[in-house]
């Protein structure tokens, strides 16, 4: 064929077509046949085949296990992230709760502070009024107001009188308020008389001894509930007209008491005279 192409008798394409039309050579039978396998050999081959299949299945299971392990790791990571987020949200929730409680506490303190400020402002206003009433130019300040300062003594005892005197001074002409007038004896009453009060307003009853000392020294005494007073701690103001009314009532009672005492003294003298004449 190559010679035909070289000599120019046929083209390369024609030669190639001829080659393609040639029948495929038949396989030569070398006359060798597979020997027949024994039962044991067949069993071995079957087992080897099973082993190969099992190995393939094992490889598949290993791949699936690796995939599941990867999925478990991924899920654990997601779970860890989820738990971390839950802890963060829990911390935020606790912080919100703490801040809410703190806000409520501060609001309560603010409200209490406002109440105290209002109370102190009212107290300051009353104290300013009391200071003005107790000032040297009291007559000018109190003119037209019908007010008079009152000095409070908590108990009718020597210690309470001394405490009041040390705190704001007890002076002649003061209106004294005994918050608890009970229990005083003669010596305590004499200590109060020494300050020369204008009038003593009392809550509770006087002992007979204290009442007699005050009466003998012309110190008017009257019930405090008959006088309109406004108190600020140990200081107070009262209506001047109420104080005057208490003094007037005491003077009426004092005159009646003196008449009774005079009558009793006369009766006693007459009785003694008659007893001496018989």
WOZIJO-V25462 format. One record per run of one state. SS is the DSSP state (H for helix, E for strand, - for the rest). FROM is the first residue (numbers start at 0). TO is the last residue. If there is no record, write none. Layout:
BEGIN
{{SS | FROM | TO} {SS | FROM | TO}}
END
This chain:
BEGIN
{{- | 0 | 0} {H | 1 | 6} {- | 7 | 10} {H | 11 | 20} {- | 21 | 37} {H | 38 | 132} {- | 133 | 136} {H | 137 | 141} {- | 142 | 145} {E | 146 | 152} {- | 153 | 156} {H | 157 | 167} {- | 168 | 173} {E | 174 | 177} {- | 178 | 184} {H | 185 | 192} {- | 193 | 197} {E | 198 | 201} {- | 202 | 206} {H | 207 | 215} {- | 216 | 218} {E | 219 | 222} {H | 223 | 225} {- | 226 | 227} {E | 228 | 231} {- | 232 | 233} {E | 234 | 238} {H | 239 | 276} {- | 277 | 277}}
END
